[in-house]
Amino acid sequence: MGGVYAPNKESNASIGMQRMQELGVDWHREWVPWHQWQASRGGSLDSSTTQMLDAIERFATQRGISVYGVIYGAPSWANGSSDPVFIPGNGDPQSPAFRQFVTDYGDFVYRVVSQYKGRIDHWEIWMEPDLNGFWRTSSPTTVYEKAAGYSLLLKTAYTRAKEANPDSVIIMGGVTAWYSDEFIAEMYRQGAGPYFDKANIHPWTENPSGKPSTSRLFAKIGNLRRTMDANGDVAKGIWISAIGWSTTGNVLNRSVSEAQQMEYMIDALETARNEYPSVEVMTIFRLMDRNWYDSDDMEAGFGLLYTSAYRDGILTGKQMFEPKPYFYMLKDYLRASQDDLYLSVDSIHWQSYEDYQSRRLTTVFNVRNRGLVVSNNVSIVQVSQTNHVVHELSLPMDLGTINPGEVRQFPVKFLVPPGVSNFRVSVSGEAIEQGGRLVYFPSG
């Protein structure tokens, strides 16, 4: 669990990824702004923007960090506005203008997912669609109306993404905790349940006293889990694609101190780990402060690192990528709480029609070495499952040597009895690190 949203300037990307690796994160979240990528309906993707994402993906891969993209924002030819978050037709699923907009967005998703197939396979569809700030309509809409419009957008994007890459993983656009209960319940009523692989919530807490473990908004993660379970999505994981606290915004009393910023972030990670185990990824917003800002600009100070910036028009004297005082506290926490060998699910699918008929479900697992030393003699030693499901893996399964930053995949087929619609799996392994120390994963 863990990720950082980093700056998207190629000149900074390599250093930024180095800092992210130092911090010990697994994921980087990258913007894919439609309004900057495609100049006309059916037009090709702008090469300068794709080259930027190519570079970021390359730098991230070199550091053992995976990338996922958030596809949002509309060009004026698609929404009839210079505002990239304006939604035509008031977001009404019955509106011809909105339906054309959704079709155009789906076509763009298809192009992007096709181009990055095999390099970037995880995609977040839009951004905070419950808020006017990212889902702006010509007249006011309720949270239920927003959810209805977004559900149509998500269904179309999911369908087109899977056409482009059947192995793509589609992440619901992050819904803020302020409206998540009503918004996501309405999404299920609109039939959107089968059209996302990962749920997504942004549990921004109350500032300045929004410690996650005592926040009613952070607790909305539990409400989301219960809503998913009630709608049959017990096997789907939850992502948090943005969370953070700003150290600027003092005039509005909306900031926290640098000490509180790290305290709250560690508290969020610890609370999610202990109370919400289905949270798979938590992405910290953001790696660096904004480069030019005023003290009352809350958006400027979310970073874990300083920039060589002006503050209130005066140079701060800080260096680019210089850590804030508690950066290393977070680094030590993440390193101490993570296993060097990290086990995760890559995909779940019927490998063939014959497998579907015989109810043999394939799950592909990843084992990532996110440590700093080589892991030798890596093997899977135990697989167990519930609801009378049987695995068809010969144990122990030898995965060989996994170098730092490398990922090794292995498939497991599960024989699922008729009538069973969900089950839980536990997988464990062992390896030998340098010096001959035997380690087990996952630990605990």
C-alpha positions as MATLAB code, in Angstrom:
seq = 'MGGVYAPNKESNASIGMQRMQELGVDWHREWVPWHQWQASRGGSLDSSTTQMLDAIERFATQRGISVYGVIYGAPSWANGSSDPVFIPGNGDPQSPAFRQFVTDYGDFVYRVVSQYKGRIDHWEIWMEPDLNGFWRTSSPTTVYEKAAGYSLLLKTAYTRAKEANPDSVIIMGGVTAWYSDEFIAEMYRQGAGPYFDKANIHPWTENPSGKPSTSRLFAKIGNLRRTMDANGDVAKGIWISAIGWSTTGNVLNRSVSEAQQMEYMIDALETARNEYPSVEVMTIFRLMDRNWYDSDDMEAGFGLLYTSAYRDGILTGKQMFEPKPYFYMLKDYLRASQDDLYLSVDSIHWQSYEDYQSRRLTTVFNVRNRGLVVSNNVSIVQVSQTNHVVHELSLPMDLGTINPGEVRQFPVKFLVPPGVSNFRVSVSGEAIEQGGRLVYFPSG';
ca = [
       0.000    0.000    0.000;
       1.301    3.433   -0.793;
       1.909    5.780   -3.663;
       2.776    9.359   -4.453;
       1.413   11.770   -7.026;
       4.580   13.419   -8.388;
       5.300   16.416  -10.675;
       4.980   15.743  -14.383;
       7.933   17.707  -15.749;
      10.369   15.420  -17.539;
      13.377   17.359  -16.239;
      12.230   16.595  -12.688;
      10.715   13.162  -13.227;
      13.879   11.097  -12.831;
      14.840   12.816   -9.565;
      11.243   12.629   -8.380;
      11.156    8.878   -8.983;
      14.428    8.539   -7.089;
      12.833   10.271   -4.098;
       9.772    8.050   -4.414;
      11.934    4.929   -4.424;
      13.762    6.276   -1.382;
      10.413    6.734    0.332;
       9.505    3.128   -0.468;
       6.302    3.532   -2.492;
       4.960    1.180   -5.162;
       2.709    3.401   -7.285;
       2.815    6.728   -9.087;
      -0.405    8.450  -10.164;
      -0.141   10.450  -13.386;
      -2.586   12.851  -15.013;
      -3.776   12.112  -18.549;
      -5.628   15.352  -19.410;
      -7.797   14.734  -22.458;
      -7.949   18.469  -23.230;
      -4.172   18.532  -23.700;
      -3.872   15.231  -25.525;
      -6.355   15.354  -28.405;
      -6.948   18.463  -30.511;
      -9.912   17.203  -32.554;
     -12.533   14.459  -32.666;
     -10.866   11.307  -33.929;
      -7.494   13.070  -34.015;
      -4.195   11.485  -33.068;
      -2.693   11.902  -29.608;
      -0.327   14.846  -29.151;
       3.226   13.481  -29.302;
       4.642   15.943  -26.758;
       2.213   14.733  -24.104;
       2.666   11.051  -24.878;
       6.457   11.490  -24.812;
       6.130   12.972  -21.328;
       4.158    9.978  -20.090;
       6.579    7.637  -21.882;
       9.470    9.182  -19.940;
       7.652    9.004  -16.604;
       6.719    5.365  -17.174;
      10.325    4.570  -18.116;
      11.799    6.309  -15.056;
       9.224    4.654  -12.789;
       9.863    1.171  -14.180;
      13.590    1.620  -13.653;
      12.847    2.298   -9.978;
      10.417   -0.598   -9.532;
       7.413    1.744   -9.355;
       4.157    1.072  -11.208;
       2.206    3.869  -12.903;
      -1.531    4.381  -13.139;
      -3.194    7.145  -15.115;
      -6.220    9.300  -14.327;
      -8.045   10.224  -17.544;
     -10.003   13.436  -17.076;
     -10.714   16.867  -18.550;
     -12.411   17.594  -21.868;
     -11.227   19.551  -24.925;
     -13.459   22.369  -26.145;
     -14.426   20.440  -29.274;
     -15.963   17.756  -27.017;
     -17.741   19.858  -24.389;
     -18.252   23.204  -26.140;
     -16.417   25.099  -23.417;
     -12.965   26.402  -22.558;
     -13.467   24.845  -19.111;
     -12.097   21.262  -19.229;
     -14.343   20.064  -16.383;
     -17.557   21.441  -17.895;
     -20.023   18.615  -18.551;
     -22.388   19.247  -21.497;
     -26.078   18.438  -21.402;
     -26.021   18.994  -17.632;
     -24.642   15.458  -17.320;
     -28.093   14.034  -18.051;
     -27.851   10.481  -19.454;
     -30.833   11.253  -21.707;
     -29.221   14.362  -23.213;
     -27.894   13.902  -26.791;
     -25.087   16.380  -26.032;
     -23.968   14.419  -22.989;
     -24.244   11.076  -24.769;
     -22.029   12.370  -27.599;
     -19.562   13.621  -24.988;
     -19.504   10.179  -23.362;
     -18.918    8.514  -26.736;
     -16.001   10.860  -27.470;
     -14.506   10.226  -24.033;
     -14.807    6.471  -24.547;
     -13.022    6.748  -27.896;
     -10.190    8.658  -26.217;
      -9.936    6.056  -23.457;
      -9.676    3.353  -26.125;
      -6.798    5.193  -27.837;
      -4.849    5.771  -24.623;
      -5.308    2.278  -23.211;
      -4.336    0.766  -26.581;
      -1.169    2.841  -26.828;
       0.048    1.947  -23.324;
      -1.059   -1.689  -23.239;
       1.509   -3.741  -21.341;
       3.233   -0.667  -19.896;
       0.402    1.062  -18.034;
      -2.599   -1.155  -17.411;
      -4.342    0.623  -14.503;
      -6.604    3.581  -15.325;
      -8.705    5.861  -13.142;
     -11.813    7.191  -14.889;
     -12.262   10.931  -14.263;
     -11.592   12.702  -10.979;
     -13.925   13.467   -8.040;
     -17.109   13.402  -10.155;
     -19.193   14.190   -7.068;
     -17.790   17.738   -6.864;
     -18.654   20.783   -8.953;
     -14.930   21.454   -9.149;
     -14.485   18.464  -11.474;
     -18.054   17.872  -12.731;
     -19.315   21.356  -13.585;
     -22.744   21.696  -15.189;
     -24.678   24.664  -16.563;
     -27.289   24.418  -13.809;
     -27.037   22.877  -10.320;
     -27.257   19.090  -10.070;
     -27.749   16.857   -7.053;
     -25.256   14.214   -6.002;
     -27.690   11.603   -7.361;
     -27.845   13.301  -10.773;
     -24.059   13.527  -10.863;
     -23.831    9.812  -10.031;
     -26.252    8.924  -12.833;
     -24.225   10.855  -15.399;
     -20.913    9.531  -14.144;
     -22.236    5.957  -14.217;
     -22.881    6.256  -17.954;
     -19.390    7.695  -18.473;
     -17.832    4.880  -16.424;
     -19.758    2.129  -18.230;
     -18.627    3.446  -21.600;
     -15.012    3.958  -20.523;
     -14.820    0.495  -18.958;
     -16.221   -1.154  -22.079;
     -13.837    0.678  -24.424;
     -10.822    0.089  -22.154;
     -11.484   -3.652  -22.031;
     -11.832   -3.687  -25.830;
      -8.395   -2.067  -26.062;
      -6.781   -4.223  -23.374;
      -8.754   -7.040  -21.723;
      -6.175   -7.092  -18.917;
      -6.629   -3.419  -18.076;
      -7.716   -2.599  -14.524;
     -10.347    0.133  -14.314;
     -10.477    2.251  -11.167;
     -13.558    4.237  -10.277;
     -12.898    7.989  -10.267;
     -12.078    8.993   -6.703;
     -15.242   10.120   -4.894;
     -14.782   12.424   -1.917;
     -15.845   11.229    1.514;
     -18.214   14.196    1.808;
     -20.642   12.594   -0.658;
     -19.366    9.034   -1.072;
     -22.257    7.281    0.717;
     -24.974    8.731   -1.505;
     -22.931    8.864   -4.714;
     -21.721    5.263   -4.709;
     -25.082    3.861   -3.600;
     -26.646    5.645   -6.579;
     -23.947    4.244   -8.887;
     -25.025    0.739   -7.913;
     -28.677    1.661   -8.497;
     -27.628    2.856  -11.964;
     -26.092   -0.560  -12.686;
     -22.454    0.600  -12.579;
     -21.277   -2.204  -10.274;
     -19.860   -4.469  -13.016;
     -18.025   -1.554  -14.658;
     -15.109   -0.985  -12.296;
     -12.400   -3.299  -10.973;
     -11.389   -1.144   -8.002;
     -13.516    1.203   -5.927;
     -11.951    4.560   -5.087;
     -12.517    7.100   -2.332;
     -10.771   10.353   -1.378;
     -11.207   10.549    2.411;
     -10.099   14.174    2.812;
     -10.528   14.913    6.503;
     -11.581   17.979    8.436;
      -8.760   20.537    8.644;
      -6.967   21.479   10.754;
      -8.030   18.813   13.268;
      -8.624   15.975   10.857;
      -6.606   13.127   12.308;
      -7.754   10.073   10.313;
      -8.225    7.680   13.236;
     -10.816   10.026   14.780;
     -12.302   11.507   11.587;
     -15.891   10.789   10.585;
     -14.875   11.347    6.954;
     -12.013    8.842    6.998;
     -14.462    6.348    8.506;
     -16.474    6.565    5.258;
     -14.061    3.909    3.944;
     -15.959    1.429    6.109;
     -19.280    2.620    4.686;
     -17.927    2.087    1.171;
     -16.868   -1.464    2.034;
     -20.316   -2.272    3.408;
     -22.043   -0.813    0.332;
     -19.812   -2.887   -1.951;
     -20.429   -6.073    0.030;
     -24.193   -5.483    0.027;
     -24.060   -5.279   -3.771;
     -22.036   -8.464   -4.236;
     -18.627   -6.806   -4.718;
     -16.997   -8.566   -1.770;
     -13.888   -9.490   -3.789;
     -13.118   -5.993   -5.094;
     -10.418   -3.938   -3.438;
     -10.507   -0.258   -2.508;
      -8.018    2.356   -3.675;
      -7.446    5.816   -2.238;
      -6.061    7.728   -5.199;
      -5.577   11.004   -3.305;
      -5.116   11.925    0.340;
      -2.982   14.518    2.063;
      -2.717   17.566    4.282;
      -1.426   20.997    3.331;
       1.125   23.038    5.266;
      -0.111   26.275    3.654;
      -3.423   28.094    3.850;
      -2.934   29.747    7.230;
      -5.151   32.732    6.452;
      -8.134   30.411    6.073;
      -7.044   28.268    9.045;
      -7.089   25.218    6.787;
      -3.473   24.114    7.089;
      -1.541   21.841    9.414;
       2.005   22.105   10.699;
       4.774   20.104    9.053;
       4.841   17.865   12.127;
       1.077   17.294   11.887;
       1.344   16.577    8.158;
       3.548   13.547    8.780;
       1.674   12.537   11.935;
      -1.629   12.498   10.059;
      -0.189   10.645    7.066;
       1.283    7.897    9.238;
      -1.984    7.750   11.186;
      -3.876    7.345    7.888;
      -1.621    4.491    6.767;
      -1.833    2.797   10.160;
      -5.615    3.214   10.417;
      -6.153    1.814    6.925;
      -3.833   -1.114    7.640;
      -5.529   -2.014   10.928;
      -9.177   -1.125   10.305;
      -9.685   -1.257    6.525;
      -7.615   -4.176    5.171;
      -9.317   -4.052    1.762;
      -7.543   -0.739    1.027;
      -4.900   -1.865   -1.464;
      -3.308    1.433   -2.520;
      -3.181    4.817   -0.805;
      -1.752    7.614   -2.960;
      -0.263   10.600   -1.160;
      -1.104   13.948   -2.729;
       1.562   15.092   -3.493;
       5.346   14.668   -3.749;
       6.307   18.363   -4.086;
       4.870   21.704   -3.060;
       3.681   24.017   -5.802;
       6.506   26.168   -7.153;
       4.930   29.611   -6.630;
       2.347   30.302   -3.979;
       0.956   32.586   -1.312;
       0.609   31.575    2.322;
      -3.180   31.415    2.037;
      -3.072   29.051   -0.965;
      -4.030   25.708    0.554;
      -3.413   23.833   -2.711;
       0.283   24.774   -2.660;
       1.496   22.983    0.446;
       0.466   19.336    0.120;
       3.976   18.208   -0.844;
       6.346   16.033    1.140;
       9.210   17.953   -0.473;
       9.937   21.643   -0.868;
      10.536   23.356   -4.185;
      13.056   26.121   -4.859;
      10.048   28.366   -4.589;
       8.808   31.832   -3.968;
       6.460   32.239   -1.038;
       4.509   35.488   -0.861;
       6.837   36.742   -3.597;
      10.023   36.026   -1.618;
      12.461   33.187   -2.296;
      12.237   30.557    0.432;
      15.855   29.450    0.171;
      14.765   25.833   -0.160;
      16.251   23.509   -2.754;
      14.272   21.542   -5.314;
      13.298   18.130   -3.872;
      14.509   19.090   -0.385;
      12.520   16.996    2.128;
      10.297   18.619    4.681;
      11.498   17.811    8.226;
       9.335   14.732    8.689;
       9.878   13.168    5.253;
      12.343   10.708    6.753;
       9.936    9.766    9.533;
       7.444    8.694    6.884;
      10.199    6.899    4.991;
      11.203    4.933    8.098;
       7.579    4.038    8.787;
       6.962    2.786    5.257;
      10.173    0.783    5.166;
       9.464   -0.773    8.557;
       5.872   -1.656    7.688;
       6.469   -3.163    4.249;
       7.712   -6.608    3.390;
      10.554   -6.562    0.874;
       8.654   -9.246   -1.059;
       5.180   -7.921   -1.799;
       2.416  -10.248   -2.992;
      -0.562   -8.875   -4.930;
      -3.245   -9.942   -7.411;
      -2.620   -8.954  -11.034;
      -5.769  -10.305  -12.723;
      -8.688  -12.725  -12.341;
     -10.209  -14.279  -15.457;
     -11.487  -17.366  -17.246;
      -8.528  -18.374  -19.404;
     -10.692  -20.108  -21.997;
     -14.290  -21.022  -22.703;
     -13.477  -24.572  -21.652;
     -12.246  -23.262  -18.297;
     -15.449  -21.269  -17.941;
     -17.543  -24.380  -18.571;
     -15.512  -26.427  -16.087;
     -15.433  -23.488  -13.599;
     -11.639  -23.260  -13.469;
     -10.917  -19.626  -12.589;
      -7.383  -18.304  -13.194;
      -5.856  -15.774  -10.802;
      -2.483  -14.257  -11.696;
      -0.386  -13.147   -8.713;
       2.578  -10.747   -8.634;
       5.569  -11.040   -6.321;
       7.503   -7.751   -6.318;
      10.890   -7.286   -4.669;
      10.668   -3.740   -3.342;
      13.674   -4.128   -1.085;
      17.305   -3.287   -1.721;
      18.772   -6.816   -1.772;
      18.361   -9.891   -3.972;
      15.856  -12.534   -2.845;
      16.951  -16.080   -3.718;
      15.044  -19.357   -3.767;
      11.703  -17.578   -3.739;
       8.877  -20.089   -3.553;
       5.157  -20.266   -2.876;
       4.609  -22.739   -0.055;
       0.928  -22.452    0.856;
      -2.368  -21.602   -0.849;
      -5.688  -21.864    0.962;
      -9.202  -20.779    0.057;
     -12.746  -20.694    1.432;
     -16.180  -21.950    0.291;
     -14.930  -25.405   -0.788;
     -12.886  -23.948   -3.639;
      -9.853  -26.080   -4.593;
      -6.588  -24.814   -6.100;
      -4.692  -26.757   -8.774;
      -1.150  -25.638   -7.938;
       1.662  -28.068   -7.189;
       3.440  -26.881   -4.037;
       6.023  -25.692   -3.336;
       6.237  -23.593   -6.507;
       9.744  -22.299   -7.273;
       9.968  -18.692   -8.526;
      13.774  -18.545   -8.510;
      15.684  -15.317   -7.870;
      13.962  -11.916   -7.804;
      16.211   -8.860   -8.003;
      15.318   -5.480   -6.425;
      12.585   -3.785   -8.459;
      11.670   -6.960  -10.359;
       8.228   -8.559  -10.483;
       7.618  -12.287  -10.927;
       4.162  -13.558  -11.915;
       2.564  -16.931  -11.336;
      -0.946  -18.178  -12.210;
      -3.152  -20.326  -10.011;
      -6.275  -22.106  -11.223;
      -9.119  -22.502   -8.759;
     -11.885  -25.059   -9.226;
     -15.030  -23.185   -8.143;
     -18.052  -25.328   -7.171;
     -21.429  -24.488   -8.750;
     -23.327  -21.863   -6.789;
     -20.206  -20.234   -5.316;
     -20.006  -16.572   -6.376;
     -17.146  -15.426   -4.136;
     -14.336  -16.823   -2.024;
     -11.223  -15.654   -0.210;
      -7.672  -16.817   -0.873;
      -4.573  -16.810    1.323;
      -1.145  -17.229   -0.303;
       2.216  -17.338    1.459;
       5.807  -17.913    0.436;
       9.389  -17.924    1.604;
      12.787  -16.821    0.308;
      16.444  -16.575    1.288;
      18.003  -13.122    1.476;
      21.689  -12.263    1.312;
      23.469  -13.715    4.315;
      21.287  -16.816    4.258;
      18.394  -15.362    6.275;
      15.093  -17.175    5.677;
      12.186  -14.750    5.254;
       8.462  -15.317    4.863;
       5.921  -13.239    2.942;
       3.472  -11.777    3.575;
       4.630  -11.354    7.179;
       2.221  -11.400   10.107;
];
